[in-house]
Amino acid sequence: MGLQALDKADYLSFATFRKSGEAVATPVWFAEENGVYYIFSAGEAGKIKRLRNSGRSRMAACTVTGALRGDWVDSEARILPPEEAHLALSALRRKYGIQMRIADIGSKLTGKFNRRAYIAASPITS
């Protein structure tokens, strides 16, 4: 049910793990392509710092406020290098269309666009 719920979801609860093992979940926009779930974030966000320590993560379909709408799926995530960021940005623009373009414009106007980080998360299937 976890991955099936993501097929229809607009938001993903993306959880990364502190060194203590405690999960920290955040609702995010995401786009799936070829089994990879692309996410963007502020470059200095906590999730980015935690991913630098460990790629361990999990994801579930959720509402904009983070209320879960599906089961957790374990995943392995990595921060994309700048030369691969276009893969995530293109996927997000295809999924969210004008909403993503507006977010991009707002980020450019505030100087945050070039400080974004892009994440690629892959489900772990057993």
C-alpha positions as CSV (number, residue, x, y, z in Angstrom):
1,M,0.0,0.0,0.0
2,G,2.9,2.4,0.6
3,L,4.2,2.8,-2.9
4,Q,0.7,2.6,-4.4
5,A,-0.5,5.5,-2.2
6,L,2.4,7.6,-3.5
7,D,1.2,7.2,-7.1
8,K,-1.8,9.4,-6.4
9,A,-0.2,11.7,-3.7
10,D,0.6,15.4,-4.1
11,Y,2.8,15.4,-1.0
12,L,5.3,13.0,0.5
13,S,6.2,12.7,4.2
14,F,10.0,12.4,3.9
15,A,11.7,11.2,7.1
16,T,15.5,11.3,7.7
17,F,17.2,10.1,10.8
18,R,19.3,11.8,13.4
19,K,22.4,10.2,14.7
20,S,20.4,9.1,17.7
21,G,18.2,7.1,15.4
22,E,15.2,9.4,15.8
23,A,13.2,10.0,12.6
24,V,12.3,13.5,11.6
25,A,9.5,13.7,9.0
26,T,8.7,16.7,6.8
27,P,5.9,17.0,4.1
28,V,7.5,17.8,0.7
29,W,6.7,18.1,-2.9
30,F,8.1,15.2,-4.9
31,A,8.1,13.7,-8.4
32,E,8.7,10.0,-9.2
33,E,10.5,9.0,-12.4
34,N,11.8,5.4,-13.1
35,G,11.4,4.4,-9.5
36,V,13.4,7.4,-8.1
37,Y,11.6,10.0,-6.0
38,Y,13.0,13.5,-6.4
39,I,12.6,16.1,-3.7
40,F,13.9,19.6,-3.3
41,S,14.8,21.5,-0.2
42,A,16.6,24.5,1.2
43,G,20.3,23.6,1.0
44,E,20.8,24.2,4.7
45,A,17.6,22.4,5.9
46,G,17.9,19.8,8.7
47,K,17.0,17.0,6.3
48,I,20.0,17.9,4.1
49,K,22.4,17.9,7.1
50,R,21.0,14.5,8.3
51,L,21.4,13.0,4.8
52,R,25.1,14.1,4.8
53,N,25.5,11.7,7.7
54,S,23.3,8.9,6.5
55,G,21.1,8.1,3.4
56,R,18.7,6.2,5.6
57,S,15.2,7.5,5.0
58,R,11.6,6.6,4.6
59,M,8.6,8.1,2.9
60,A,4.8,7.9,2.9
61,A,2.0,9.7,1.1
62,C,0.7,12.5,3.2
63,T,-1.4,15.7,3.2
64,V,0.1,19.2,3.0
65,T,0.2,19.3,6.8
66,G,2.0,15.9,7.1
67,A,-0.9,13.7,8.1
68,L,-0.1,10.2,6.7
69,R,-2.2,8.8,3.9
70,G,-0.2,5.6,3.4
71,D,2.3,3.3,4.9
72,W,5.9,4.1,5.4
73,V,8.3,2.8,2.8
74,D,12.0,2.5,3.7
75,S,14.3,4.3,1.3
76,E,17.9,5.2,0.6
77,A,18.4,8.8,-0.3
78,R,21.3,10.9,-1.6
79,I,21.8,14.6,-2.2
80,L,22.2,15.1,-6.0
81,P,25.4,16.8,-7.2
82,P,24.9,20.1,-9.1
83,E,25.3,18.4,-12.5
84,E,22.3,16.1,-11.7
85,A,20.0,18.7,-10.2
86,H,18.3,19.3,-13.6
87,L,16.8,15.7,-13.4
88,A,15.0,16.5,-10.2
89,L,13.9,20.0,-11.3
90,S,12.6,18.8,-14.6
91,A,10.6,16.0,-12.9
92,L,9.1,18.4,-10.4
93,R,8.2,20.9,-13.1
94,R,6.4,18.2,-15.1
95,K,4.4,17.1,-12.0
96,Y,3.5,20.5,-10.5
97,G,3.5,22.7,-13.6
98,I,2.7,26.3,-12.9
99,Q,2.9,25.8,-9.1
100,M,6.6,24.8,-9.4
101,R,7.3,27.6,-11.8
102,I,5.9,30.1,-9.3
103,A,7.9,28.5,-6.5
104,D,11.0,28.9,-8.7
105,I,10.3,32.5,-9.4
106,G,9.8,33.2,-5.7
107,S,13.0,31.4,-4.9
108,K,14.9,33.4,-7.5
109,L,13.5,36.7,-6.2
110,T,14.6,35.9,-2.7
111,G,18.0,34.6,-3.7
112,K,17.2,31.1,-2.5
113,F,17.0,29.3,-5.9
114,N,20.8,28.7,-6.1
115,R,20.9,27.5,-2.5
116,R,18.5,24.6,-3.1
117,A,19.4,21.0,-2.7
118,Y,17.9,18.2,-4.6
119,I,17.4,14.7,-3.3
120,A,17.0,11.4,-5.0
121,A,15.3,8.7,-2.8
122,S,14.9,5.1,-3.9
123,P,12.6,2.7,-2.2
124,I,14.2,-0.4,-0.6
125,T,12.4,-3.4,-1.7
126,S,12.9,-6.7,0.2
